[in-house]
């Protein structure tokens, strides 16, 4: 091992020990107000023990630690509630208290810094965005027209499938496109018809699936916020950010 590699390993070890000591001191100060939970590893917490089937993993933890428990996910502290009564308190009785959420790195990239109605913190700006959606997109006149739009698009879908008798049809894509046409008709009155229906339906559905995958993918900076502004470079690639999916 050369000198530079030894220096990097030493610095990483010092950083890990310092971070672990800080977390231990911090957890002791606030341990009385936190629910129980499994012990984690230094630096990464419980990230290494997460199971891909989170619902069964959380159910197993609830049997051990009770209906409310904590997980240390890197720098982030997660509180898990797994009973109907606690879920009602969080989502209904005290919904404003728990309305805000951390914006993941990919949401900041895809949604203009996380300033849309989904990721914006509760406050005057969020209420203004909601008011615009309710008055313009979900007004009584718009909702009254939904039934007619839905009926028309279902009839168009049936007619399109009838015209393709004897040819393979992706029913999932056609159903997705029918819903898309209802939404676009509500927004600006345009729909996709004819031969473009299959091609554009498949492309848009693939784009939505890719965006959903990106939103669900973990990012290093989601768990270690201090790494969000660190750049790294790969040979033949332009500089990338730790905040992007890697």
C-alpha positions, 0 to 999 in steps of 0.5 A: 500500500503506497503512502497516498492510499495509507493516508486516505485509509487513515483519514477515513478511519478517523472520520468514522470514529469521530462520526460514531462517537458524535452519534453515540453522544447525541443518541445518549442525550436524546435517547429518552425521547426516541422509540426503541429500535435495532442497533446499527453499525458505525457510520451506516447505521441500519442501512446494511440490515434493510430487507428489499421487502420492506413491509415484511421487514418492518412487520418483523421489527414491530413484533420485536420493538413494538408499533413505533420504532426507530431506524438510523439510516446513515445520517437520517433518523427514520421513525416507523409506525405500524399500527392503525391507531398510530397511522391515524394520528400521524396522517389525520389527527396531526397531519400538519405536524408531519406534512413536511418531508426531506426532498431526495436528490432526484426530486430536486433534479427532476422537479425544479428543486422540489418546489412542486405540490408534492415536495414543497413544505407546508406553508403559504406557497404550498397553499397557493399551489393547492389553491391553483390546482383546486380552482383550475384543475379540480373545479366543479365544472372540470370534474363534471366533464370528467364522466363525459371525457372518460366515456368518450375515451373508453369508446375510442379505445374499444374502437381502436382495439376493434380495428386491430382484430387479428393483431397483438395489442398491449392492453396495459399500454392502451389502458394507460393511454386511455387514462392519459387522454382523459387527463390531457383532455381535462388540461388542454383538450388534446388527445392521441389518436390513430396510429400514433396511439400505440407508439406515443402510449408506449413511449410515455409509459416508459418515461413514467416508468423510468421516472418512477424508478429514479424516484425510488432509487437510493442516493448516497446524499439522501443518507449522508447530506454532507456528500451532496456537494462533493464532485467526482470524475470518471475517465471519459465522463464529465463531472457528476454529483454524488446527489445523482443516482450512482 
